[in-house]
Amino acid sequence: MSVDETHEPNRRDFLYVATGTAAAVGVGGAVWPFIDQMRPDASTLALATIEVDVSAIEPGMSVTAKWRGKPVFIRNRTPEEIEAAKAVPLADLKDPVARNANLSSDAPATDVDRSAGEGKENWIVMIGSCTHLGCVPLGQAGDFGGWFCPCHGSHYDTAGRIRKGPAPENLAVPTFEFISDTTIRIG
């Protein structure tokens, strides 16, 4: 038989192709459950963003929402609370970084950078987990009128900045935006 002759497919060639195809399908079927289990759970995907109606929250009141399994504090601050938070010199802060997901990582922890911004400075939105050990602080409590973690004594001011106690960082500000005058989208 010469090299130039073409090979006619026969039954053995068909069996090789069929066996290879069956093996590939079998391996894919065995591996798929492992790949599929790496996807986020449907309940996690459903909580990727939430919308909170804040129309009923009067100045001085707050509400706690649940986002991605964590508490989120939403507070409508009074003008007095805003002025008190603005009056704090950055040098007096234990953590001078804003910890705001909407800003750069080195933004200062000014009241405006931690609030909803110009025109909506009365609104503050924060993840409600103490940065010391993850406890949930109590609202409108502590030495600075913000949040107090009774577990280990961390005191946060009305802008969610750590002022006293073992917590190393300010309460984190998640990505959020006002989609209307009365609705906040978190996430």
MDTraj code that builds the backbone (N, CA, C; nanometers):
import mdtraj as md
import numpy as np

residues = "MET SER VAL ASP GLU THR HIS GLU PRO ASN ARG ARG ASP PHE LEU TYR VAL ALA THR GLY THR ALA ALA ALA VAL GLY VAL GLY GLY ALA VAL TRP PRO PHE ILE ASP GLN MET ARG PRO ASP ALA SER THR LEU ALA LEU ALA THR ILE GLU VAL ASP VAL SER ALA ILE GLU PRO GLY MET SER VAL THR ALA LYS TRP ARG GLY LYS PRO VAL PHE ILE ARG ASN ARG THR PRO GLU GLU ILE GLU ALA ALA LYS ALA VAL PRO LEU ALA ASP LEU LYS ASP PRO VAL ALA ARG ASN ALA ASN LEU SER SER ASP ALA PRO ALA THR ASP VAL ASP ARG SER ALA GLY GLU GLY LYS GLU ASN TRP ILE VAL MET ILE GLY SER CYS THR HIS LEU GLY CYS VAL PRO LEU GLY GLN ALA GLY ASP PHE GLY GLY TRP PHE CYS PRO CYS HIS GLY SER HIS TYR ASP THR ALA GLY ARG ILE ARG LYS GLY PRO ALA PRO GLU ASN LEU ALA VAL PRO THR PHE GLU PHE ILE SER ASP THR THR ILE ARG ILE GLY".split()
xyz = np.array([
    [0.0843, -0.1158, 0.0000],
    [0.0000, 0.0000, 0.0000],
    [0.0895, 0.1229, 0.0000],
    [0.0601, 0.2166, -0.0850],
    [0.1436, 0.3358, -0.0958],
    [0.0879, 0.4469, -0.0076],
    [0.1714, 0.5457, 0.0131],
    [0.1348, 0.6584, 0.0978],
    [0.0259, 0.7433, 0.0330],
    [0.0167, 0.7468, -0.0962],
    [-0.0786, 0.8323, -0.1669],
    [-0.2211, 0.7783, -0.1660],
    [-0.2392, 0.6535, -0.1310],
    [-0.3734, 0.5961, -0.1326],
    [-0.4569, 0.6523, -0.0178],
    [-0.5827, 0.6798, -0.0450],
    [-0.6728, 0.7270, 0.0592],
    [-0.7318, 0.6093, 0.1320],
    [-0.7596, 0.6307, 0.2579],
    [-0.8130, 0.5250, 0.3417],
    [-0.9650, 0.5345, 0.3417],
    [-1.0302, 0.4287, 0.3091],
    [-1.1759, 0.4228, 0.3103],
    [-1.2217, 0.3954, 0.4538],
    [-1.3181, 0.4757, 0.5063],
    [-1.3657, 0.4503, 0.6420],
    [-1.4325, 0.3130, 0.6488],
    [-1.4090, 0.2469, 0.7581],
    [-1.4724, 0.1164, 0.7773],
    [-1.5403, 0.1141, 0.9150],
    [-1.5879, -0.0012, 0.9518],
    [-1.6621, -0.0169, 1.0768],
    [-1.5761, 0.0156, 1.1979],
    [-1.4495, -0.0207, 1.1968],
    [-1.3597, 0.0041, 1.3081],
    [-1.3422, 0.1552, 1.3291],
    [-1.3279, 0.2331, 1.2227],
    [-1.3147, 0.3784, 1.2340],
    [-1.4406, 0.4386, 1.2964],
    [-1.5569, 0.3895, 1.2570],
    [-1.6816, 0.4373, 1.3135],
    [-1.6872, 0.4084, 1.4640],
    [-1.6434, 0.2903, 1.5050],
    [-1.6443, 0.2546, 1.6471],
    [-1.5496, 0.3450, 1.7277],
    [-1.4330, 0.3809, 1.6725],
    [-1.3393, 0.4721, 1.7405],
    [-1.4034, 0.6098, 1.7621],
    [-1.4673, 0.6621, 1.6574],
    [-1.5306, 0.7934, 1.6669],
    [-1.6479, 0.7885, 1.7654],
    [-1.7299, 0.6861, 1.7588],
    [-1.8447, 0.6734, 1.8482],
    [-1.8000, 0.6578, 1.9934],
    [-1.6954, 0.5808, 2.0176],
    [-1.6442, 0.5625, 2.1531],
    [-1.5870, 0.6929, 2.2082],
    [-1.5124, 0.7661, 2.1261],
    [-1.4570, 0.8961, 2.1691],
    [-1.5662, 0.9965, 2.2011],
    [-1.6698, 0.9979, 2.1173],
    [-1.7812, 1.0897, 2.1406],
    [-1.8545, 1.0540, 2.2695],
    [-1.8798, 0.9277, 2.2915],
    [-1.9488, 0.8835, 2.4126],
    [-1.8654, 0.9163, 2.5367],
    [-1.7341, 0.8997, 2.5281],
    [-1.6465, 0.9319, 2.6413],
    [-1.6490, 1.0821, 2.6710],
    [-1.6458, 1.1658, 2.5659],
    [-1.6488, 1.3109, 2.5860],
    [-1.7801, 1.3536, 2.6506],
    [-1.8921, 1.2979, 2.6052],
    [-2.0217, 1.3298, 2.6636],
    [-2.0266, 1.2823, 2.8091],
    [-1.9725, 1.1666, 2.8381],
    [-1.9702, 1.1142, 2.9746],
    [-1.8867, 1.1998, 3.0686],
    [-1.7696, 1.2450, 3.0224],
    [-1.6842, 1.3315, 3.1042],
    [-1.7541, 1.4653, 3.1280],
    [-1.8145, 1.5209, 3.0223],
    [-1.8883, 1.6474, 3.0378],
    [-2.0026, 1.6336, 3.1365],
    [-2.0754, 1.5222, 3.1303],
    [-2.1857, 1.4983, 3.2228],
    [-2.1387, 1.4810, 3.3658],
    [-2.0210, 1.4216, 3.3834],
    [-1.9674, 1.4027, 3.5180],
    [-1.9109, 1.5320, 3.5763],
    [-1.8549, 1.6180, 3.4922],
    [-1.7920, 1.7414, 3.5379],
    [-1.8934, 1.8542, 3.5572],
    [-2.0039, 1.8538, 3.4821],
    [-2.0989, 1.9638, 3.4880],
    [-2.1492, 1.9954, 3.6288],
    [-2.1867, 1.8980, 3.7119],
    [-2.2333, 1.9331, 3.8469],
    [-2.1288, 2.0115, 3.9277],
    [-2.0024, 1.9818, 3.9090],
    [-1.8980, 2.0543, 3.9805],
    [-1.8866, 2.1985, 3.9312],
    [-1.9024, 2.2191, 3.8040],
    [-1.8983, 2.3548, 3.7482],
    [-2.0240, 2.4310, 3.7887],
    [-2.1387, 2.3656, 3.7809],
    [-2.2665, 2.4308, 3.8108],
    [-2.2763, 2.4733, 3.9568],
    [-2.2170, 2.4005, 4.0490],
    [-2.2268, 2.4354, 4.1902],
    [-2.1477, 2.5604, 4.2254],
    [-2.0622, 2.6097, 4.1367],
    [-1.9850, 2.7302, 4.1627],
    [-2.0640, 2.8586, 4.1345],
    [-2.1789, 2.8469, 4.0716],
    [-2.2614, 2.9646, 4.0462],
    [-2.3234, 3.0126, 4.1765],
    [-2.3491, 3.1433, 4.1895],
    [-2.4146, 3.1923, 4.3115],
    [-2.5563, 3.1369, 4.3233],
    [-2.5990, 3.1200, 4.4445],
    [-2.7329, 3.0739, 4.4738],
    [-2.8355, 3.1755, 4.4226],
    [-2.9528, 3.1298, 4.3849],
    [-3.0565, 3.2188, 4.3324],
    [-3.0958, 3.3256, 4.4341],
    [-3.0970, 3.2897, 4.5625],
    [-3.1324, 3.3892, 4.6646],
    [-3.0252, 3.4972, 4.6753],
    [-2.8998, 3.4618, 4.6518],
    [-2.7920, 3.5611, 4.6527],
    [-2.8060, 3.6542, 4.5333],
    [-2.8346, 3.5985, 4.4173],
    [-2.8527, 3.6820, 4.2994],
    [-2.9720, 3.7753, 4.3142],
    [-3.0765, 3.7282, 4.3803],
    [-3.1949, 3.8112, 4.3998],
    [-3.1642, 3.9308, 4.4899],
    [-3.0685, 3.9156, 4.5803],
    [-3.0332, 4.0237, 4.6714],
    [-2.9167, 4.1076, 4.6223],
    [-2.8769, 4.0912, 4.4961],
    [-2.7639, 4.1685, 4.4441],
    [-2.7926, 4.3172, 4.4531],
    [-2.9146, 4.3576, 4.4273],
    [-2.9562, 4.4960, 4.4491],
    [-3.0927, 4.4943, 4.5167],
    [-3.1128, 4.5903, 4.6032],
    [-3.2439, 4.6075, 4.6652],
    [-3.2835, 4.7541, 4.6525],
    [-3.4122, 4.7776, 4.6537],
    [-3.4637, 4.9139, 4.6522],
    [-3.5414, 4.9354, 4.7810],
    [-3.5106, 5.0458, 4.8481],
    [-3.5731, 5.0761, 4.9765],
    [-3.6491, 5.2072, 4.9649],
    [-3.7765, 5.2034, 5.0001],
    [-3.8595, 5.3242, 5.0015],
    [-3.8333, 5.3964, 5.1333],
    [-3.7820, 5.5177, 5.1252],
    [-3.7473, 5.5946, 5.2451],
    [-3.8428, 5.7109, 5.2684],
    [-3.9575, 5.7102, 5.2026],
    [-4.0515, 5.8228, 5.2125],
    [-4.1069, 5.8397, 5.3543],
    [-4.1167, 5.7337, 5.4312],
    [-4.1749, 5.7419, 5.5653],
    [-4.0714, 5.7716, 5.6732],
    [-3.9439, 5.7827, 5.6375],
    [-3.8395, 5.8044, 5.7377],
    [-3.8223, 5.9545, 5.7616],
    [-3.8661, 5.9992, 5.8761],
    [-3.8565, 6.1403, 5.9144],
    [-3.7147, 6.1720, 5.9611],
    [-3.6747, 6.2993, 5.9606],
    [-3.5427, 6.3353, 6.0138],
    [-3.5266, 6.2851, 6.1581],
    [-3.4121, 6.2248, 6.1852],
    [-3.3842, 6.1673, 6.3159],
    [-3.4201, 6.0206, 6.3266],
    [-3.4850, 5.9658, 6.2240],
    [-3.5243, 5.8245, 6.2257],
    [-3.4310, 5.7437, 6.1368],
    [-3.4291, 5.6133, 6.1616],
    [-3.3497, 5.5241, 6.0765],
    [-3.4254, 5.3944, 6.0561],
    [-3.3810, 5.3196, 5.9581],
    [-3.4391, 5.1895, 5.9271],
    [-3.3236, 5.0955, 5.8950],
    [-3.3456, 4.9685, 5.9193],
    [-3.2451, 4.8675, 5.8867],
    [-3.3027, 4.7782, 5.7778],
    [-3.2302, 4.7680, 5.6666],
    [-3.2696, 4.6800, 5.5567],
    [-3.1715, 4.5634, 5.5527],
    [-3.2069, 4.4581, 5.4825],
    [-3.1165, 4.3443, 5.4688],
    [-3.0721, 4.3364, 5.3236],
    [-2.9407, 4.3354, 5.3032],
    [-2.8813, 4.3295, 5.1691],
    [-2.7653, 4.2326, 5.1734],
    [-2.7706, 4.1318, 5.0870],
    [-2.6671, 4.0287, 5.0805],
    [-2.6427, 3.9633, 5.2164],
    [-2.7476, 3.9467, 5.2913],
    [-2.7387, 3.8814, 5.4209],
    [-2.6831, 3.9683, 5.5321],
    [-2.6626, 4.0964, 5.5058],
    [-2.6073, 4.1867, 5.6064],
    [-2.7080, 4.2973, 5.6355],
    [-2.7059, 4.3495, 5.7591],
    [-2.7911, 4.4644, 5.7876],
    [-2.7332, 4.5907, 5.7240],
    [-2.8195, 4.6753, 5.6730],
    [-2.7785, 4.8043, 5.6174],
    [-2.8580, 4.9111, 5.6909],
    [-2.7841, 5.0049, 5.7531],
    [-2.8475, 5.1153, 5.8247],
    [-2.8727, 5.2301, 5.7282],
    [-2.9958, 5.2781, 5.7241],
    [-3.0327, 5.3954, 5.6442],
    [-3.0896, 5.4965, 5.7424],
    [-3.0265, 5.6113, 5.7504],
    [-3.0682, 5.7129, 5.8486],
    [-3.0899, 5.8468, 5.7810],
    [-3.1995, 5.9111, 5.8187],
    [-3.2312, 6.0470, 5.7766],
    [-3.1883, 6.1370, 5.8930],
    [-3.0729, 6.1977, 5.8805],
    [-3.0155, 6.2744, 5.9909],
    [-3.0784, 6.4131, 6.0015],
    [-3.0793, 6.4637, 6.1235],
    [-3.1294, 6.5982, 6.1484],
    [-3.0214, 6.6993, 6.1106],
    [-3.0595, 6.8250, 6.0890],
    [-2.9580, 6.9274, 6.0602],
    [-2.8519, 6.9381, 6.1707],
    [-2.8929, 6.9203, 6.2951],
    [-2.7973, 6.9258, 6.4065],
    [-2.6956, 6.8126, 6.3974],
    [-2.7410, 6.6920, 6.3620],
    [-2.6491, 6.5779, 6.3475],
    [-2.5510, 6.6013, 6.2333],
    [-2.5986, 6.6602, 6.1248],
    [-2.5114, 6.6883, 6.0101],
    [-2.4046, 6.7900, 6.0492],
    [-2.4457, 6.8964, 6.1169],
    [-2.3495, 6.9994, 6.1582],
    [-2.2479, 6.9435, 6.2567],
    [-2.2926, 6.8591, 6.3495],
    [-2.2005, 6.7985, 6.4457],
    [-2.0988, 6.7096, 6.3737],
    [-2.1433, 6.6351, 6.2734],
    [-2.0521, 6.5472, 6.1985],
    [-1.9547, 6.6287, 6.1142],
    [-2.0009, 6.7387, 6.0565],
    [-1.9131, 6.8247, 5.9761],
    [-1.8072, 6.8933, 6.0615],
    [-1.8404, 6.9200, 6.1877],
    [-1.7501, 6.9940, 6.2760],
    [-1.6329, 6.9106, 6.3267],
    [-1.6360, 6.7810, 6.3082],
    [-1.5280, 6.6946, 6.3576],
    [-1.4054, 6.7080, 6.2675],
    [-1.2918, 6.7498, 6.3224],
    [-1.1696, 6.7581, 6.2416],
    [-1.1224, 6.6176, 6.2013],
    [-1.0751, 6.6042, 6.0769],
    [-1.0283, 6.4733, 6.0299],
    [-0.9148, 6.4203, 6.1165],
    [-0.8365, 6.5064, 6.1761],
    [-0.7254, 6.4634, 6.2616],
    [-0.7749, 6.3923, 6.3873],
    [-0.8988, 6.4170, 6.4277],
    [-0.9543, 6.3526, 6.5465],
    [-1.0094, 6.2131, 6.5187],
    [-1.0148, 6.1748, 6.3922],
    [-1.0745, 6.0457, 6.3561],
    [-0.9736, 5.9331, 6.3686],
    [-1.0205, 5.8211, 6.4188],
    [-0.9366, 5.7018, 6.4307],
    [-0.9057, 5.6442, 6.2923],
    [-1.0035, 5.6496, 6.2018],
    [-0.9881, 5.6024, 6.0637],
    [-1.0240, 5.7181, 5.9704],
    [-0.9239, 5.7825, 5.9085],
    [-0.9519, 5.9001, 5.8255],
    [-0.9970, 5.8693, 5.6828],
    [-1.0243, 5.7419, 5.6500],
    [-1.0632, 5.7022, 5.5140],
    [-1.2148, 5.6842, 5.5087],
    [-1.2763, 5.7307, 5.3996],
    [-1.4227, 5.7320, 5.3876],
    [-1.4850, 5.5924, 5.3885],
    [-1.4199, 5.4910, 5.3334],
    [-1.4748, 5.3548, 5.3210],
    [-1.6065, 5.3556, 5.2458],
    [-1.6125, 5.4360, 5.1398],
    [-1.7328, 5.4506, 5.0591],
    [-1.7102, 5.3813, 4.9257],
    [-1.7935, 5.2811, 4.8946],
    [-1.7781, 5.2049, 4.7699],
    [-1.7984, 5.2916, 4.6464],
    [-1.8644, 5.4065, 4.6615],
    [-1.8879, 5.4954, 4.5482],
    [-1.7686, 5.5853, 4.5184],
    [-1.6694, 5.5906, 4.6082],
    [-1.5557, 5.6813, 4.5951],
    [-1.4257, 5.6040, 4.5832],
    [-1.3168, 5.6762, 4.5584],
    [-1.1861, 5.6116, 4.5531],
    [-1.1496, 5.5612, 4.6927],
    [-1.0579, 5.4660, 4.6980],
    [-1.0246, 5.4009, 4.8248],
    [-0.9518, 5.4919, 4.9228],
    [-0.8995, 5.6053, 4.8763],
    [-0.8274, 5.6944, 4.9673],
    [-0.9017, 5.8256, 4.9932],
    [-1.0317, 5.8292, 4.9653],
    [-1.1114, 5.9500, 4.9899],
    [-1.1167, 5.9762, 5.1402],
    [-1.1116, 6.1021, 5.1808],
    [-1.1153, 6.1322, 5.3248],
    [-1.2530, 6.1048, 5.3843],
    [-1.2562, 6.0831, 5.5136],
    [-1.3802, 6.0486, 5.5833],
    [-1.4588, 6.1730, 5.6217],
    [-1.4722, 6.2670, 5.5294],
    [-1.5547, 6.3845, 5.5573],
    [-1.7002, 6.3422, 5.5619],
    [-1.7820, 6.4240, 5.6241],
    [-1.9241, 6.3915, 5.6334],
    [-1.9875, 6.3804, 5.4955],
    [-1.9523, 6.4698, 5.4043],
    [-2.0101, 6.4686, 5.2696],
    [-1.9702, 6.3410, 5.1959],
    [-1.8465, 6.2958, 5.2105],
    [-1.8008, 6.1748, 5.1411],
    [-1.8639, 6.0478, 5.1969],
    [-1.9173, 6.0532, 5.3174],
    [-1.9813, 5.9350, 5.3748],
    [-2.1332, 5.9399, 5.3599],
    [-2.1874, 6.0563, 5.3269],
    [-2.3327, 6.0696, 5.3120],
    [-2.3713, 6.0486, 5.1652],
    [-2.4983, 6.0745, 5.1362],
    [-2.5469, 6.0590, 4.9990],
    [-2.4986, 6.1702, 4.9076],
    [-2.4261, 6.2681, 4.9604],
    [-2.3668, 6.3726, 4.8774],
    [-2.4413, 6.5046, 4.8859],
    [-2.3913, 6.5987, 4.8089],
    [-2.4484, 6.7346, 4.8088],
    [-2.5983, 6.7296, 4.7807],
    [-2.6732, 6.8036, 4.8605],
    [-2.8179, 6.8099, 4.8436],
    [-2.8919, 6.6996, 4.9168],
    [-2.8238, 6.5918, 4.9498],
    [-2.8858, 6.4810, 5.0231],
    [-2.7954, 6.4399, 5.1391],
    [-2.7285, 6.5379, 5.1988],
    [-2.6365, 6.5107, 5.3091],
    [-2.7058, 6.4530, 5.4310],
    [-2.8376, 6.4688, 5.4384],
    [-2.9112, 6.4154, 5.5522],
    [-2.9196, 6.2627, 5.5494],
    [-2.8970, 6.2020, 5.4343],
    [-2.9079, 6.0560, 5.4228],
    [-2.7715, 5.9905, 5.4377],
    [-2.7658, 5.8899, 5.5241],
    [-2.6448, 5.8097, 5.5402],
    [-2.6856, 5.6634, 5.5261],
    [-2.6086, 5.5893, 5.4482],
    [-2.6353, 5.4472, 5.4231],
    [-2.5069, 5.3715, 5.4534],
    [-2.5131, 5.2742, 5.5439],
    [-2.3929, 5.2009, 5.5852],
    [-2.4239, 5.0541, 5.6103],
    [-2.3220, 4.9710, 5.5912],
    [-2.3325, 4.8300, 5.6290],
    [-2.3319, 4.8259, 5.7819],
    [-2.4281, 4.7616, 5.8416],
    [-2.4443, 4.7610, 5.9870],
    [-2.3692, 4.6509, 6.0573],
    [-2.2415, 4.6356, 6.0271],
    [-2.1578, 4.5364, 6.0956],
    [-2.0375, 4.6074, 6.1556],
    [-2.0194, 4.5921, 6.2847],
    [-1.9046, 4.6528, 6.3518],
    [-1.7769, 4.6007, 6.2877],
    [-1.6836, 4.6889, 6.2636],
    [-1.5601, 4.6496, 6.1953],
    [-1.4615, 4.5827, 6.2894],
    [-1.4984, 4.5634, 6.4147],
    [-1.4111, 4.4920, 6.5079],
    [-1.4303, 4.3411, 6.4919],
    [-1.5497, 4.2928, 6.5225],
    [-1.5763, 4.1492, 6.5113],
    [-1.7077, 4.1167, 6.4412],
    [-1.7696, 4.2150, 6.3761],
    [-1.8885, 4.1884, 6.2964],
    [-2.0201, 4.1911, 6.3698],
    [-2.0225, 4.2394, 6.4928],
    [-2.1479, 4.2516, 6.5669],
    [-2.2345, 4.3599, 6.5015],
    [-2.3612, 4.3649, 6.5382],
    [-2.4513, 4.4671, 6.4855],
    [-2.4659, 4.5769, 6.5912],
    [-2.4156, 4.6977, 6.5623],
    [-2.4247, 4.8067, 6.6598],
    [-2.5678, 4.8559, 6.6792],
    [-2.5910, 4.9169, 6.7946],
    [-2.7202, 4.9766, 6.8262],
    [-2.7233, 5.1192, 6.7732],
    [-2.8344, 5.1599, 6.7141],
    [-2.8468, 5.2934, 6.6575],
    [-2.8836, 5.3988, 6.7596],
    [-2.8481, 5.5241, 6.7309],
    [-2.8745, 5.6387, 6.8167],
    [-2.8275, 5.6118, 6.9596],
    [-2.7060, 5.5620, 6.9704],
    [-2.6497, 5.5267, 7.1009],
    [-2.5007, 5.5590, 7.1016],
    [-2.4412, 5.5485, 7.2158],
    [-2.2985, 5.5713, 7.2289],
    [-2.2653, 5.7155, 7.2608],
    [-2.1376, 5.7418, 7.2787],
    [-2.0905, 5.8738, 7.3198],
    [-2.1079, 5.9810, 7.2132],
    [-2.1281, 5.9423, 7.0877],
    [-2.1321, 6.0406, 6.9798],
    [-2.2676, 6.0453, 6.9091],
    [-2.3681, 5.9784, 6.9662],
    [-2.5035, 5.9846, 6.9140],
    [-2.5276, 5.9072, 6.7853],
    [-2.4314, 5.8266, 6.7437],
    [-2.4455, 5.7498, 6.6203],
    [-2.4818, 5.6057, 6.6493],
    [-2.3804, 5.5183, 6.6507],
    [-2.4009, 5.3766, 6.6755],
    [-2.3037, 5.3304, 6.7824],
    [-2.3484, 5.2332, 6.8590],
    [-2.2673, 5.1791, 6.9676],
    [-2.2720, 5.0277, 6.9611],
    [-2.1553, 4.9637, 6.9621],
    [-2.1479, 4.8175, 6.9639],
    [-2.1270, 4.7739, 7.1082],
    [-2.2303, 4.7181, 7.1716],
    [-2.2188, 4.6829, 7.3134],
    [-2.1279, 4.5624, 7.3397],
    [-2.0941, 4.4883, 7.2378],
    [-2.0117, 4.3690, 7.2575],
    [-1.8715, 4.4043, 7.3091],
    [-1.8102, 4.5053, 7.2478],
    [-1.6735, 4.5401, 7.2862],
    [-1.6529, 4.6894, 7.3047],
    [-1.7586, 4.7689, 7.2921],
    [-1.7509, 4.9098, 7.3244],
    [-1.7058, 5.0032, 7.2151],
    [-1.7337, 4.9735, 7.0893],
    [-1.6986, 5.0650, 6.9804],
    [-1.8074, 5.1704, 6.9659],
    [-1.7667, 5.2978, 6.9549],
    [-1.8576, 5.4103, 6.9398],
    [-1.8373, 5.4725, 6.8021],
    [-1.9472, 5.4891, 6.7277],
    [-1.9441, 5.5510, 6.5954],
    [-2.0242, 5.6805, 6.6024],
    [-1.9851, 5.7809, 6.5242],
    [-2.0606, 5.9057, 6.5227],
    [-2.1768, 5.8965, 6.4236],
    [-2.2466, 6.0081, 6.4008],
    [-2.3655, 6.0075, 6.3149],
    [-2.3313, 5.9925, 6.1670],
    [-2.2020, 5.9919, 6.1329],
    [-2.1589, 5.9644, 5.9956],
    [-2.1031, 5.8226, 5.9845],
    [-2.1141, 5.7437, 6.0923],
    [-2.0658, 5.6060, 6.0908],
    [-1.9148, 5.5927, 6.1009],
    [-1.8490, 5.6970, 6.1503],
    [-1.7031, 5.6938, 6.1648],
    [-1.6669, 5.6465, 6.3044],
    [-1.5693, 5.5571, 6.3135],
    [-1.5255, 5.5064, 6.4434],
    [-1.4581, 5.6197, 6.5196],
    [-1.5013, 5.6388, 6.6428],
    [-1.4456, 5.7479, 6.7227],
    [-1.3786, 5.6964, 6.8493],
    [-1.4241, 5.5793, 6.8994],
    [-1.3718, 5.5293, 7.0258],
    [-1.3975, 5.3789, 7.0303],
    [-1.3026, 5.3042, 7.0840],
    [-1.3203, 5.1610, 7.0999],
    [-1.2272, 5.0812, 7.0109],
    [-1.2405, 4.9489, 7.0126],
    [-1.1455, 4.8626, 6.9416],
    [-1.1659, 4.8497, 6.7911],
    [-1.2774, 4.8949, 6.7373],
    [-1.3013, 4.8810, 6.5926],
    [-1.1935, 4.9583, 6.5166],
    [-1.1332, 4.8962, 6.4140],
    [-1.0243, 4.9618, 6.3424],
    [-1.0683, 5.0547, 6.2296],
    [-1.1905, 5.0355, 6.1763],
    [-1.2335, 5.1113, 6.0586],
    [-1.3745, 5.1664, 6.0761],
    [-1.4062, 5.2643, 5.9919],
    [-1.5416, 5.3196, 5.9858],
    [-1.6377, 5.2147, 5.9325],
    [-1.7668, 5.2307, 5.9615],
    [-1.8669, 5.1428, 5.9011],
    [-1.8621, 5.1637, 5.7500],
    [-1.8644, 5.0550, 5.6753],
    [-1.8516, 5.0632, 5.5292],
    [-1.9787, 5.1186, 5.4666],
    [-1.9607, 5.1979, 5.3621],
    [-2.0724, 5.2529, 5.2853],
    [-2.0831, 5.1718, 5.1564],
    [-2.1966, 5.1024, 5.1346],
    [-2.2106, 5.0230, 5.0133],
    [-2.2366, 5.1113, 4.8911],
    [-2.2318, 5.0515, 4.7745],
    [-2.2704, 5.1224, 4.6532],
    [-2.4209, 5.1478, 4.6606],
    [-2.4603, 5.2744, 4.6483],
    [-2.6028, 5.3063, 4.6515],
    [-2.6274, 5.4332, 4.5717],
    [-2.7537, 5.4518, 4.5331],
    [-2.7936, 5.5728, 4.4623],
    [-2.9420, 5.5964, 4.4844],
    [-2.9799, 5.7231, 4.4780],
    [-3.1214, 5.7581, 4.4818],
    [-3.1742, 5.7439, 4.3400],
    [-3.2730, 5.6562, 4.3203],
    [-3.3321, 5.6419, 4.1870],
    [-3.4564, 5.7284, 4.1735],
    [-3.5036, 5.7808, 4.2864],
    [-3.6089, 5.8824, 4.2889],
    [-3.5898, 5.9587, 4.4191],
    [-3.6740, 6.0537, 4.4461],
    [-3.6612, 6.1305, 4.5695],
    [-3.6876, 6.0458, 4.6939],
    [-3.7575, 5.9351, 4.6778],
    [-3.7954, 5.8550, 4.7940],
    [-3.7474, 5.7110, 4.7893],
    [-3.6661, 5.6747, 4.6903],
    [-3.6211, 5.5358, 4.6774],
    [-3.4705, 5.5304, 4.6602],
    [-3.4084, 5.4446, 4.7416],
    [-3.2638, 5.4214, 4.7341],
    [-3.2404, 5.2815, 4.6788],
    [-3.1518, 5.2703, 4.5801],
    [-3.1096, 5.1396, 4.5287],
    [-2.9722, 5.1104, 4.5882],
    [-2.9629, 4.9972, 4.6564],
    [-2.8374, 4.9540, 4.7176],
    [-2.7849, 4.8373, 4.6362],
    [-2.6580, 4.8435, 4.6009],
    [-2.5941, 4.7362, 4.5235],
    [-2.5692, 4.7741, 4.3815],
])
top = md.Topology()
chain = top.add_chain()
for i, resn in enumerate(residues, 1):
    res = top.add_residue(resn, chain, resSeq=i)
    for name in ("N", "CA", "C"):
        top.add_atom(name, md.element.get_by_symbol(name[0]), res)
traj = md.Trajectory(xyz[None], top)
